[in-house]
Amino acid sequence: MILFRECLTQGIVPVIIEDLNRNRYLEGLSAYQEGEGTDRLVELLEEEQKFYREKCMYFME
């Protein structure tokens, strides 16, 4: 919810992690905590953001 709110506050498409990708999200967080960088996490967030936008566009058209 915090991530969703911050996206709206900043005027960007919100990110919602789908249940299907929960493990990828947790792995990305773990990789970041272990000093492996943010690449996996950023990739997933971008994919989820795109997916959410496409779902919204379906209802807006």
PDBQT receptor file of N, H, CA, C and O in Angstrom, charges set to zero:
ATOM      1  N   MET A   1       0.813  -1.190   0.000  1.00  0.00    +0.000 N 
ATOM      2  CA  MET A   1       0.000   0.000   0.000  1.00  0.00    +0.000 C 
ATOM      3  C   MET A   1       0.863   1.262   0.000  1.00  0.00    +0.000 C 
ATOM      4  O   MET A   1       0.510   2.268  -0.616  1.00  0.00    +0.000 OA
ATOM      5  N   ILE A   2       1.986   1.195   0.693  1.00  0.00    +0.000 N 
ATOM      6  H   ILE A   2       2.272   0.378   1.193  1.00  0.00    +0.000 HD
ATOM      7  CA  ILE A   2       2.868   2.365   0.727  1.00  0.00    +0.000 C 
ATOM      8  C   ILE A   2       3.417   2.644  -0.662  1.00  0.00    +0.000 C 
ATOM      9  O   ILE A   2       3.441   3.791  -1.107  1.00  0.00    +0.000 OA
ATOM     10  N   LEU A   3       3.855   1.599  -1.342  1.00  0.00    +0.000 N 
ATOM     11  H   LEU A   3       3.835   0.667  -0.980  1.00  0.00    +0.000 HD
ATOM     12  CA  LEU A   3       4.388   1.759  -2.693  1.00  0.00    +0.000 C 
ATOM     13  C   LEU A   3       3.320   2.313  -3.627  1.00  0.00    +0.000 C 
ATOM     14  O   LEU A   3       3.599   3.210  -4.423  1.00  0.00    +0.000 OA
ATOM     15  N   PHE A   4       2.113   1.794  -3.538  1.00  0.00    +0.000 N 
ATOM     16  H   PHE A   4       1.886   1.066  -2.891  1.00  0.00    +0.000 HD
ATOM     17  CA  PHE A   4       1.001   2.261  -4.362  1.00  0.00    +0.000 C 
ATOM     18  C   PHE A   4       0.746   3.752  -4.118  1.00  0.00    +0.000 C 
ATOM     19  O   PHE A   4       0.630   4.528  -5.066  1.00  0.00    +0.000 OA
ATOM     20  N   ARG A   5       0.659   4.141  -2.864  1.00  0.00    +0.000 N 
ATOM     21  H   ARG A   5       0.753   3.510  -2.094  1.00  0.00    +0.000 HD
ATOM     22  CA  ARG A   5       0.414   5.539  -2.511  1.00  0.00    +0.000 C 
ATOM     23  C   ARG A   5       1.529   6.453  -3.015  1.00  0.00    +0.000 C 
ATOM     24  O   ARG A   5       1.262   7.531  -3.545  1.00  0.00    +0.000 OA
ATOM     25  N   GLU A   6       2.767   6.022  -2.850  1.00  0.00    +0.000 N 
ATOM     26  H   GLU A   6       2.985   5.146  -2.420  1.00  0.00    +0.000 HD
ATOM     27  CA  GLU A   6       3.891   6.841  -3.291  1.00  0.00    +0.000 C 
ATOM     28  C   GLU A   6       3.890   7.016  -4.806  1.00  0.00    +0.000 C 
ATOM     29  O   GLU A   6       4.216   8.091  -5.310  1.00  0.00    +0.000 OA
ATOM     30  N   CYS A   7       3.531   5.976  -5.522  1.00  0.00    +0.000 N 
ATOM     31  H   CYS A   7       3.266   5.103  -5.112  1.00  0.00    +0.000 HD
ATOM     32  CA  CYS A   7       3.425   6.099  -6.978  1.00  0.00    +0.000 C 
ATOM     33  C   CYS A   7       2.386   7.148  -7.343  1.00  0.00    +0.000 C 
ATOM     34  O   CYS A   7       2.638   8.001  -8.193  1.00  0.00    +0.000 OA
ATOM     35  N   LEU A   8       1.212   7.090  -6.702  1.00  0.00    +0.000 N 
ATOM     36  H   LEU A   8       1.007   6.397  -6.012  1.00  0.00    +0.000 HD
ATOM     37  CA  LEU A   8       0.160   8.070  -6.981  1.00  0.00    +0.000 C 
ATOM     38  C   LEU A   8       0.609   9.480  -6.609  1.00  0.00    +0.000 C 
ATOM     39  O   LEU A   8       0.341  10.432  -7.342  1.00  0.00    +0.000 OA
ATOM     40  N   THR A   9       1.286   9.617  -5.478  1.00  0.00    +0.000 N 
ATOM     41  H   THR A   9       1.504   8.844  -4.883  1.00  0.00    +0.000 HD
ATOM     42  CA  THR A   9       1.772  10.923  -5.041  1.00  0.00    +0.000 C 
ATOM     43  C   THR A   9       2.745  11.514  -6.056  1.00  0.00    +0.000 C 
ATOM     44  O   THR A   9       2.747  12.722  -6.294  1.00  0.00    +0.000 OA
ATOM     45  N   GLN A  10       3.569  10.660  -6.651  1.00  0.00    +0.000 N 
ATOM     46  H   GLN A  10       3.568   9.679  -6.458  1.00  0.00    +0.000 HD
ATOM     47  CA  GLN A  10       4.575  11.116  -7.609  1.00  0.00    +0.000 C 
ATOM     48  C   GLN A  10       4.043  11.214  -9.041  1.00  0.00    +0.000 C 
ATOM     49  O   GLN A  10       4.759  11.635  -9.950  1.00  0.00    +0.000 OA
ATOM     50  N   GLY A  11       2.788  10.822  -9.231  1.00  0.00    +0.000 N 
ATOM     51  H   GLY A  11       2.206  10.480  -8.494  1.00  0.00    +0.000 HD
ATOM     52  CA  GLY A  11       2.175  10.927 -10.559  1.00  0.00    +0.000 C 
ATOM     53  C   GLY A  11       2.644   9.861 -11.536  1.00  0.00    +0.000 C 
ATOM     54  O   GLY A  11       2.646  10.088 -12.746  1.00  0.00    +0.000 OA
ATOM     55  N   ILE A  12       3.042   8.700 -11.026  1.00  0.00    +0.000 N 
ATOM     56  H   ILE A  12       3.040   8.516 -10.043  1.00  0.00    +0.000 HD
ATOM     57  CA  ILE A  12       3.453   7.626 -11.923  1.00  0.00    +0.000 C 
ATOM     58  C   ILE A  12       2.492   6.448 -11.780  1.00  0.00    +0.000 C 
ATOM     59  O   ILE A  12       1.748   6.348 -10.805  1.00  0.00    +0.000 OA
ATOM     60  N   VAL A  13       2.523   5.567 -12.766  1.00  0.00    +0.000 N 
ATOM     61  H   VAL A  13       3.127   5.648 -13.559  1.00  0.00    +0.000 HD
ATOM     62  CA  VAL A  13       1.657   4.398 -12.749  1.00  0.00    +0.000 C 
ATOM     63  C   VAL A  13       2.010   3.544 -11.537  1.00  0.00    +0.000 C 
ATOM     64  O   VAL A  13       3.175   3.201 -11.335  1.00  0.00    +0.000 OA
ATOM     65  N   PRO A  14       1.007   3.199 -10.728  1.00  0.00    +0.000 N 
ATOM     66  CA  PRO A  14       1.266   2.390  -9.533  1.00  0.00    +0.000 C 
ATOM     67  C   PRO A  14       1.817   1.011  -9.859  1.00  0.00    +0.000 C 
ATOM     68  O   PRO A  14       1.662   0.501 -10.969  1.00  0.00    +0.000 OA
ATOM     69  N   VAL A  15       2.451   0.434  -8.878  1.00  0.00    +0.000 N 
ATOM     70  H   VAL A  15       2.577   0.848  -7.977  1.00  0.00    +0.000 HD
ATOM     71  CA  VAL A  15       2.996  -0.916  -8.977  1.00  0.00    +0.000 C 
ATOM     72  C   VAL A  15       2.218  -1.794  -8.010  1.00  0.00    +0.000 C 
ATOM     73  O   VAL A  15       2.107  -1.476  -6.826  1.00  0.00    +0.000 OA
ATOM     74  N   ILE A  16       1.688  -2.882  -8.507  1.00  0.00    +0.000 N 
ATOM     75  H   ILE A  16       1.779  -3.141  -9.469  1.00  0.00    +0.000 HD
ATOM     76  CA  ILE A  16       1.021  -3.867  -7.667  1.00  0.00    +0.000 C 
ATOM     77  C   ILE A  16       1.657  -5.207  -7.987  1.00  0.00    +0.000 C 
ATOM     78  O   ILE A  16       1.625  -5.658  -9.132  1.00  0.00    +0.000 OA
ATOM     79  N   ILE A  17       2.230  -5.838  -6.988  1.00  0.00    +0.000 N 
ATOM     80  H   ILE A  17       2.257  -5.472  -6.058  1.00  0.00    +0.000 HD
ATOM     81  CA  ILE A  17       2.874  -7.127  -7.190  1.00  0.00    +0.000 C 
ATOM     82  C   ILE A  17       1.797  -8.208  -7.225  1.00  0.00    +0.000 C 
ATOM     83  O   ILE A  17       1.107  -8.445  -6.233  1.00  0.00    +0.000 OA
ATOM     84  N   GLU A  18       1.663  -8.850  -8.367  1.00  0.00    +0.000 N 
ATOM     85  H   GLU A  18       2.223  -8.658  -9.173  1.00  0.00    +0.000 HD
ATOM     86  CA  GLU A  18       0.698  -9.930  -8.511  1.00  0.00    +0.000 C 
ATOM     87  C   GLU A  18       1.143 -11.123  -7.662  1.00  0.00    +0.000 C 
ATOM     88  O   GLU A  18       2.339 -11.353  -7.485  1.00  0.00    +0.000 OA
ATOM     89  N   ASP A  19       0.184 -11.870  -7.145  1.00  0.00    +0.000 N 
ATOM     90  H   ASP A  19      -0.788 -11.683  -7.289  1.00  0.00    +0.000 HD
ATOM     91  CA  ASP A  19       0.494 -13.043  -6.327  1.00  0.00    +0.000 C 
ATOM     92  C   ASP A  19       1.442 -14.000  -7.044  1.00  0.00    +0.000 C 
ATOM     93  O   ASP A  19       2.315 -14.610  -6.427  1.00  0.00    +0.000 OA
ATOM     94  N   LEU A  20       1.256 -14.119  -8.343  1.00  0.00    +0.000 N 
ATOM     95  H   LEU A  20       0.546 -13.624  -8.845  1.00  0.00    +0.000 HD
ATOM     96  CA  LEU A  20       2.088 -15.007  -9.152  1.00  0.00    +0.000 C 
ATOM     97  C   LEU A  20       3.568 -14.643  -9.059  1.00  0.00    +0.000 C 
ATOM     98  O   LEU A  20       4.431 -15.512  -9.186  1.00  0.00    +0.000 OA
ATOM     99  N   ASN A  21       3.861 -13.375  -8.839  1.00  0.00    +0.000 N 
ATOM    100  H   ASN A  21       3.160 -12.669  -8.736  1.00  0.00    +0.000 HD
ATOM    101  CA  ASN A  21       5.247 -12.892  -8.813  1.00  0.00    +0.000 C 
ATOM    102  C   ASN A  21       5.769 -12.601  -7.412  1.00  0.00    +0.000 C 
ATOM    103  O   ASN A  21       6.812 -11.968  -7.257  1.00  0.00    +0.000 OA
ATOM    104  N   ARG A  22       5.060 -13.054  -6.410  1.00  0.00    +0.000 N 
ATOM    105  H   ARG A  22       4.212 -13.568  -6.536  1.00  0.00    +0.000 HD
ATOM    106  CA  ARG A  22       5.461 -12.797  -5.023  1.00  0.00    +0.000 C 
ATOM    107  C   ARG A  22       6.875 -13.314  -4.738  1.00  0.00    +0.000 C 
ATOM    108  O   ARG A  22       7.680 -12.614  -4.124  1.00  0.00    +0.000 OA
ATOM    109  N   ASN A  23       7.172 -14.521  -5.177  1.00  0.00    +0.000 N 
ATOM    110  H   ASN A  23       6.518 -15.090  -5.676  1.00  0.00    +0.000 HD
ATOM    111  CA  ASN A  23       8.505 -15.088  -4.921  1.00  0.00    +0.000 C 
ATOM    112  C   ASN A  23       9.605 -14.283  -5.600  1.00  0.00    +0.000 C 
ATOM    113  O   ASN A  23      10.671 -14.073  -5.022  1.00  0.00    +0.000 OA
ATOM    114  N   ARG A  24       9.349 -13.830  -6.829  1.00  0.00    +0.000 N 
ATOM    115  H   ARG A  24       8.483 -14.001  -7.299  1.00  0.00    +0.000 HD
ATOM    116  CA  ARG A  24      10.341 -12.995  -7.516  1.00  0.00    +0.000 C 
ATOM    117  C   ARG A  24      10.580 -11.706  -6.755  1.00  0.00    +0.000 C 
ATOM    118  O   ARG A  24      11.711 -11.227  -6.669  1.00  0.00    +0.000 OA
ATOM    119  N   TYR A  25       9.512 -11.143  -6.202  1.00  0.00    +0.000 N 
ATOM    120  H   TYR A  25       8.593 -11.531  -6.272  1.00  0.00    +0.000 HD
ATOM    121  CA  TYR A  25       9.627  -9.916  -5.418  1.00  0.00    +0.000 C 
ATOM    122  C   TYR A  25      10.483 -10.144  -4.176  1.00  0.00    +0.000 C 
ATOM    123  O   TYR A  25      11.388  -9.364  -3.881  1.00  0.00    +0.000 OA
ATOM    124  N   LEU A  26      10.189 -11.211  -3.459  1.00  0.00    +0.000 N 
ATOM    125  H   LEU A  26       9.453 -11.845  -3.699  1.00  0.00    +0.000 HD
ATOM    126  CA  LEU A  26      10.960 -11.517  -2.255  1.00  0.00    +0.000 C 
ATOM    127  C   LEU A  26      12.419 -11.822  -2.590  1.00  0.00    +0.000 C 
ATOM    128  O   LEU A  26      13.320 -11.430  -1.848  1.00  0.00    +0.000 OA
ATOM    129  N   GLU A  27      12.655 -12.514  -3.694  1.00  0.00    +0.000 N 
ATOM    130  H   GLU A  27      11.923 -12.833  -4.296  1.00  0.00    +0.000 HD
ATOM    131  CA  GLU A  27      14.035 -12.790  -4.123  1.00  0.00    +0.000 C 
ATOM    132  C   GLU A  27      14.767 -11.495  -4.470  1.00  0.00    +0.000 C 
ATOM    133  O   GLU A  27      15.946 -11.336  -4.154  1.00  0.00    +0.000 OA
ATOM    134  N   GLY A  28      14.059 -10.573  -5.122  1.00  0.00    +0.000 N 
ATOM    135  H   GLY A  28      13.102 -10.702  -5.379  1.00  0.00    +0.000 HD
ATOM    136  CA  GLY A  28      14.661  -9.282  -5.458  1.00  0.00    +0.000 C 
ATOM    137  C   GLY A  28      15.016  -8.485  -4.221  1.00  0.00    +0.000 C 
ATOM    138  O   GLY A  28      16.069  -7.849  -4.164  1.00  0.00    +0.000 OA
ATOM    139  N   LEU A  29      14.137  -8.518  -3.226  1.00  0.00    +0.000 N 
ATOM    140  H   LEU A  29      13.282  -9.034  -3.272  1.00  0.00    +0.000 HD
ATOM    141  CA  LEU A  29      14.430  -7.831  -1.962  1.00  0.00    +0.000 C 
ATOM    142  C   LEU A  29      15.628  -8.467  -1.265  1.00  0.00    +0.000 C 
ATOM    143  O   LEU A  29      16.490  -7.763  -0.740  1.00  0.00    +0.000 OA
ATOM    144  N   SER A  30      15.681  -9.791  -1.260  1.00  0.00    +0.000 N 
ATOM    145  H   SER A  30      14.981 -10.363  -1.686  1.00  0.00    +0.000 HD
ATOM    146  CA  SER A  30      16.805 -10.490  -0.637  1.00  0.00    +0.000 C 
ATOM    147  C   SER A  30      18.116 -10.168  -1.336  1.00  0.00    +0.000 C 
ATOM    148  O   SER A  30      19.139  -9.938  -0.691  1.00  0.00    +0.000 OA
ATOM    149  N   ALA A  31      18.072 -10.155  -2.666  1.00  0.00    +0.000 N 
ATOM    150  H   ALA A  31      17.241 -10.342  -3.190  1.00  0.00    +0.000 HD
ATOM    151  CA  ALA A  31      19.279  -9.842  -3.437  1.00  0.00    +0.000 C 
ATOM    152  C   ALA A  31      19.783  -8.439  -3.095  1.00  0.00    +0.000 C 
ATOM    153  O   ALA A  31      20.986  -8.218  -2.958  1.00  0.00    +0.000 OA
ATOM    154  N   TYR A  32      18.861  -7.507  -2.960  1.00  0.00    +0.000 N 
ATOM    155  H   TYR A  32      17.883  -7.686  -3.071  1.00  0.00    +0.000 HD
ATOM    156  CA  TYR A  32      19.249  -6.141  -2.590  1.00  0.00    +0.000 C 
ATOM    157  C   TYR A  32      19.882  -6.121  -1.203  1.00  0.00    +0.000 C 
ATOM    158  O   TYR A  32      20.920  -5.491  -1.002  1.00  0.00    +0.000 OA
ATOM    159  N   GLN A  33      19.266  -6.800  -0.256  1.00  0.00    +0.000 N 
ATOM    160  H   GLN A  33      18.422  -7.312  -0.419  1.00  0.00    +0.000 HD
ATOM    161  CA  GLN A  33      19.779  -6.815   1.121  1.00  0.00    +0.000 C 
ATOM    162  C   GLN A  33      21.152  -7.467   1.196  1.00  0.00    +0.000 C 
ATOM    163  O   GLN A  33      21.956  -7.127   2.063  1.00  0.00    +0.000 OA
ATOM    164  N   GLU A  34      21.420  -8.399   0.294  1.00  0.00    +0.000 N 
ATOM    165  H   GLU A  34      20.766  -8.675  -0.410  1.00  0.00    +0.000 HD
ATOM    166  CA  GLU A  34      22.706  -9.092   0.294  1.00  0.00    +0.000 C 
ATOM    167  C   GLU A  34      23.757  -8.362  -0.529  1.00  0.00    +0.000 C 
ATOM    168  O   GLU A  34      24.860  -8.870  -0.732  1.00  0.00    +0.000 OA
ATOM    169  N   GLY A  35      23.413  -7.171  -0.999  1.00  0.00    +0.000 N 
ATOM    170  H   GLY A  35      22.517  -6.759  -0.834  1.00  0.00    +0.000 HD
ATOM    171  CA  GLY A  35      24.378  -6.353  -1.723  1.00  0.00    +0.000 C 
ATOM    172  C   GLY A  35      24.532  -6.692  -3.192  1.00  0.00    +0.000 C 
ATOM    173  O   GLY A  35      25.524  -6.317  -3.817  1.00  0.00    +0.000 OA
ATOM    174  N   GLU A  36      23.559  -7.400  -3.748  1.00  0.00    +0.000 N 
ATOM    175  H   GLU A  36      22.753  -7.705  -3.240  1.00  0.00    +0.000 HD
ATOM    176  CA  GLU A  36      23.633  -7.802  -5.148  1.00  0.00    +0.000 C 
ATOM    177  C   GLU A  36      23.017  -6.773  -6.088  1.00  0.00    +0.000 C 
ATOM    178  O   GLU A  36      22.892  -7.027  -7.286  1.00  0.00    +0.000 OA
ATOM    179  N   GLY A  37      22.638  -5.638  -5.570  1.00  0.00    +0.000 N 
ATOM    180  H   GLY A  37      22.739  -5.432  -4.597  1.00  0.00    +0.000 HD
ATOM    181  CA  GLY A  37      22.080  -4.585  -6.405  1.00  0.00    +0.000 C 
ATOM    182  C   GLY A  37      20.564  -4.676  -6.519  1.00  0.00    +0.000 C 
ATOM    183  O   GLY A  37      19.914  -5.508  -5.886  1.00  0.00    +0.000 OA
ATOM    184  N   THR A  38      20.036  -3.802  -7.338  1.00  0.00    +0.000 N 
ATOM    185  H   THR A  38      20.563  -3.126  -7.852  1.00  0.00    +0.000 HD
ATOM    186  CA  THR A  38      18.583  -3.692  -7.477  1.00  0.00    +0.000 C 
ATOM    187  C   THR A  38      18.055  -4.160  -8.825  1.00  0.00    +0.000 C 
ATOM    188  O   THR A  38      16.862  -4.025  -9.099  1.00  0.00    +0.000 OA
ATOM    189  N   ASP A  39      18.915  -4.703  -9.663  1.00  0.00    +0.000 N 
ATOM    190  H   ASP A  39      19.884  -4.813  -9.441  1.00  0.00    +0.000 HD
ATOM    191  CA  ASP A  39      18.507  -5.041 -11.028  1.00  0.00    +0.000 C 
ATOM    192  C   ASP A  39      17.276  -5.936 -11.082  1.00  0.00    +0.000 C 
ATOM    193  O   ASP A  39      16.334  -5.641 -11.818  1.00  0.00    +0.000 OA
ATOM    194  N   ARG A  40      17.266  -7.019 -10.321  1.00  0.00    +0.000 N 
ATOM    195  H   ARG A  40      18.031  -7.259  -9.723  1.00  0.00    +0.000 HD
ATOM    196  CA  ARG A  40      16.130  -7.952 -10.346  1.00  0.00    +0.000 C 
ATOM    197  C   ARG A  40      14.851  -7.283  -9.853  1.00  0.00    +0.000 C 
ATOM    198  O   ARG A  40      13.775  -7.467 -10.421  1.00  0.00    +0.000 OA
ATOM    199  N   LEU A  41      14.991  -6.520  -8.809  1.00  0.00    +0.000 N 
ATOM    200  H   LEU A  41      15.865  -6.371  -8.348  1.00  0.00    +0.000 HD
ATOM    201  CA  LEU A  41      13.830  -5.855  -8.228  1.00  0.00    +0.000 C 
ATOM    202  C   LEU A  41      13.268  -4.797  -9.184  1.00  0.00    +0.000 C 
ATOM    203  O   LEU A  41      12.055  -4.712  -9.375  1.00  0.00    +0.000 OA
ATOM    204  N   VAL A  42      14.131  -4.011  -9.769  1.00  0.00    +0.000 N 
ATOM    205  H   VAL A  42      15.117  -4.080  -9.614  1.00  0.00    +0.000 HD
ATOM    206  CA  VAL A  42      13.697  -2.972 -10.706  1.00  0.00    +0.000 C 
ATOM    207  C   VAL A  42      13.029  -3.604 -11.925  1.00  0.00    +0.000 C 
ATOM    208  O   VAL A  42      12.002  -3.112 -12.392  1.00  0.00    +0.000 OA
ATOM    209  N   GLU A  43      13.595  -4.672 -12.434  1.00  0.00    +0.000 N 
ATOM    210  H   GLU A  43      14.430  -5.071 -12.054  1.00  0.00    +0.000 HD
ATOM    211  CA  GLU A  43      13.015  -5.362 -13.587  1.00  0.00    +0.000 C 
ATOM    212  C   GLU A  43      11.598  -5.835 -13.275  1.00  0.00    +0.000 C 
ATOM    213  O   GLU A  43      10.686  -5.644 -14.080  1.00  0.00    +0.000 OA
ATOM    214  N   LEU A  44      11.415  -6.442 -12.126  1.00  0.00    +0.000 N 
ATOM    215  H   LEU A  44      12.155  -6.597 -11.472  1.00  0.00    +0.000 HD
ATOM    216  CA  LEU A  44      10.095  -6.923 -11.738  1.00  0.00    +0.000 C 
ATOM    217  C   LEU A  44       9.121  -5.763 -11.559  1.00  0.00    +0.000 C 
ATOM    218  O   LEU A  44       7.987  -5.834 -12.032  1.00  0.00    +0.000 OA
ATOM    219  N   LEU A  45       9.540  -4.711 -10.894  1.00  0.00    +0.000 N 
ATOM    220  H   LEU A  45      10.461  -4.652 -10.510  1.00  0.00    +0.000 HD
ATOM    221  CA  LEU A  45       8.656  -3.571 -10.680  1.00  0.00    +0.000 C 
ATOM    222  C   LEU A  45       8.225  -2.941 -12.004  1.00  0.00    +0.000 C 
ATOM    223  O   LEU A  45       7.073  -2.533 -12.152  1.00  0.00    +0.000 OA
ATOM    224  N   GLU A  46       9.131  -2.862 -12.948  1.00  0.00    +0.000 N 
ATOM    225  H   GLU A  46      10.066  -3.194 -12.828  1.00  0.00    +0.000 HD
ATOM    226  CA  GLU A  46       8.790  -2.323 -14.265  1.00  0.00    +0.000 C 
ATOM    227  C   GLU A  46       7.786  -3.220 -14.983  1.00  0.00    +0.000 C 
ATOM    228  O   GLU A  46       6.857  -2.723 -15.619  1.00  0.00    +0.000 OA
ATOM    229  N   GLU A  47       7.965  -4.529 -14.886  1.00  0.00    +0.000 N 
ATOM    230  H   GLU A  47       8.720  -4.932 -14.369  1.00  0.00    +0.000 HD
ATOM    231  CA  GLU A  47       7.031  -5.474 -15.499  1.00  0.00    +0.000 C 
ATOM    232  C   GLU A  47       5.651  -5.358 -14.855  1.00  0.00    +0.000 C 
ATOM    233  O   GLU A  47       4.635  -5.336 -15.551  1.00  0.00    +0.000 OA
ATOM    234  N   GLU A  48       5.618  -5.285 -13.543  1.00  0.00    +0.000 N 
ATOM    235  H   GLU A  48       6.443  -5.303 -12.977  1.00  0.00    +0.000 HD
ATOM    236  CA  GLU A  48       4.345  -5.184 -12.829  1.00  0.00    +0.000 C 
ATOM    237  C   GLU A  48       3.652  -3.858 -13.129  1.00  0.00    +0.000 C 
ATOM    238  O   GLU A  48       2.427  -3.808 -13.239  1.00  0.00    +0.000 OA
ATOM    239  N   GLN A  49       4.419  -2.799 -13.259  1.00  0.00    +0.000 N 
ATOM    240  H   GLN A  49       5.414  -2.839 -13.169  1.00  0.00    +0.000 HD
ATOM    241  CA  GLN A  49       3.863  -1.490 -13.588  1.00  0.00    +0.000 C 
ATOM    242  C   GLN A  49       3.233  -1.522 -14.989  1.00  0.00    +0.000 C 
ATOM    243  O   GLN A  49       2.141  -0.995 -15.198  1.00  0.00    +0.000 OA
ATOM    244  N   LYS A  50       3.918  -2.129 -15.917  1.00  0.00    +0.000 N 
ATOM    245  H   LYS A  50       4.805  -2.557 -15.747  1.00  0.00    +0.000 HD
ATOM    246  CA  LYS A  50       3.401  -2.251 -17.286  1.00  0.00    +0.000 C 
ATOM    247  C   LYS A  50       2.118  -3.083 -17.296  1.00  0.00    +0.000 C 
ATOM    248  O   LYS A  50       1.151  -2.725 -17.968  1.00  0.00    +0.000 OA
ATOM    249  N   PHE A  51       2.108  -4.186 -16.556  1.00  0.00    +0.000 N 
ATOM    250  H   PHE A  51       2.894  -4.477 -16.010  1.00  0.00    +0.000 HD
ATOM    251  CA  PHE A  51       0.946  -5.058 -16.493  1.00  0.00    +0.000 C 
ATOM    252  C   PHE A  51      -0.257  -4.304 -15.904  1.00  0.00    +0.000 C 
ATOM    253  O   PHE A  51      -1.368  -4.404 -16.424  1.00  0.00    +0.000 OA
ATOM    254  N   TYR A  52      -0.033  -3.554 -14.825  1.00  0.00    +0.000 N 
ATOM    255  H   TYR A  52       0.870  -3.473 -14.403  1.00  0.00    +0.000 HD
ATOM    256  CA  TYR A  52      -1.108  -2.793 -14.197  1.00  0.00    +0.000 C 
ATOM    257  C   TYR A  52      -1.648  -1.737 -15.150  1.00  0.00    +0.000 C 
ATOM    258  O   TYR A  52      -2.860  -1.544 -15.246  1.00  0.00    +0.000 OA
ATOM    259  N   ARG A  53      -0.760  -1.061 -15.848  1.00  0.00    +0.000 N 
ATOM    260  H   ARG A  53       0.225  -1.218 -15.770  1.00  0.00    +0.000 HD
ATOM    261  CA  ARG A  53      -1.183  -0.029 -16.809  1.00  0.00    +0.000 C 
ATOM    262  C   ARG A  53      -2.038  -0.642 -17.903  1.00  0.00    +0.000 C 
ATOM    263  O   ARG A  53      -3.068  -0.079 -18.273  1.00  0.00    +0.000 OA
ATOM    264  N   GLU A  54      -1.624  -1.790 -18.424  1.00  0.00    +0.000 N 
ATOM    265  H   GLU A  54      -0.787  -2.248 -18.123  1.00  0.00    +0.000 HD
ATOM    266  CA  GLU A  54      -2.393  -2.451 -19.482  1.00  0.00    +0.000 C 
ATOM    267  C   GLU A  54      -3.777  -2.851 -18.985  1.00  0.00    +0.000 C 
ATOM    268  O   GLU A  54      -4.759  -2.735 -19.717  1.00  0.00    +0.000 OA
ATOM    269  N   LYS A  55      -3.856  -3.318 -17.750  1.00  0.00    +0.000 N 
ATOM    270  H   LYS A  55      -3.058  -3.412 -17.155  1.00  0.00    +0.000 HD
ATOM    271  CA  LYS A  55      -5.157  -3.681 -17.174  1.00  0.00    +0.000 C 
ATOM    272  C   LYS A  55      -6.046  -2.441 -17.058  1.00  0.00    +0.000 C 
ATOM    273  O   LYS A  55      -7.236  -2.500 -17.365  1.00  0.00    +0.000 OA
ATOM    274  N   CYS A  56      -5.479  -1.339 -16.624  1.00  0.00    +0.000 N 
ATOM    275  H   CYS A  56      -4.511  -1.292 -16.375  1.00  0.00    +0.000 HD
ATOM    276  CA  CYS A  56      -6.260  -0.097 -16.502  1.00  0.00    +0.000 C 
ATOM    277  C   CYS A  56      -6.716   0.399 -17.865  1.00  0.00    +0.000 C 
ATOM    278  O   CYS A  56      -7.853   0.846 -18.015  1.00  0.00    +0.000 OA
ATOM    279  N   MET A  57      -5.848   0.326 -18.845  1.00  0.00    +0.000 N 
ATOM    280  H   MET A  57      -4.924  -0.037 -18.723  1.00  0.00    +0.000 HD
ATOM    281  CA  MET A  57      -6.187   0.806 -20.186  1.00  0.00    +0.000 C 
ATOM    282  C   MET A  57      -7.346  -0.002 -20.774  1.00  0.00    +0.000 C 
ATOM    283  O   MET A  57      -8.163   0.545 -21.514  1.00  0.00    +0.000 OA
ATOM    284  N   TYR A  58      -7.424  -1.261 -20.462  1.00  0.00    +0.000 N 
ATOM    285  H   TYR A  58      -6.761  -1.705 -19.861  1.00  0.00    +0.000 HD
ATOM    286  CA  TYR A  58      -8.515  -2.107 -20.930  1.00  0.00    +0.000 C 
ATOM    287  C   TYR A  58      -9.860  -1.516 -20.500  1.00  0.00    +0.000 C 
ATOM    288  O   TYR A  58     -10.822  -1.514 -21.268  1.00  0.00    +0.000 OA
ATOM    289  N   PHE A  59      -9.911  -1.023 -19.282  1.00  0.00    +0.000 N 
ATOM    290  H   PHE A  59      -9.130  -1.024 -18.658  1.00  0.00    +0.000 HD
ATOM    291  CA  PHE A  59     -11.167  -0.482 -18.759  1.00  0.00    +0.000 C 
ATOM    292  C   PHE A  59     -11.403   0.964 -19.170  1.00  0.00    +0.000 C 
ATOM    293  O   PHE A  59     -12.521   1.465 -19.047  1.00  0.00    +0.000 OA
ATOM    294  N   MET A  60     -10.376   1.635 -19.651  1.00  0.00    +0.000 N 
ATOM    295  H   MET A  60      -9.468   1.228 -19.750  1.00  0.00    +0.000 HD
ATOM    296  CA  MET A  60     -10.506   3.039 -20.031  1.00  0.00    +0.000 C 
ATOM    297  C   MET A  60     -10.881   3.214 -21.502  1.00  0.00    +0.000 C 
ATOM    298  O   MET A  60     -11.332   4.284 -21.909  1.00  0.00    +0.000 OA
ATOM    299  N   GLU A  61     -10.695   2.180 -22.280  1.00  0.00    +0.000 N 
ATOM    300  H   GLU A  61     -10.329   1.310 -21.949  1.00  0.00    +0.000 HD
ATOM    301  CA  GLU A  61     -10.962   2.298 -23.720  1.00  0.00    +0.000 C 
ATOM    302  C   GLU A  61     -12.392   2.034 -24.053  1.00  0.00    +0.000 C 
ATOM    303  O   GLU A  61     -12.775   2.094 -25.221  1.00  0.00    +0.000 OA
TER     304      GLU A  61
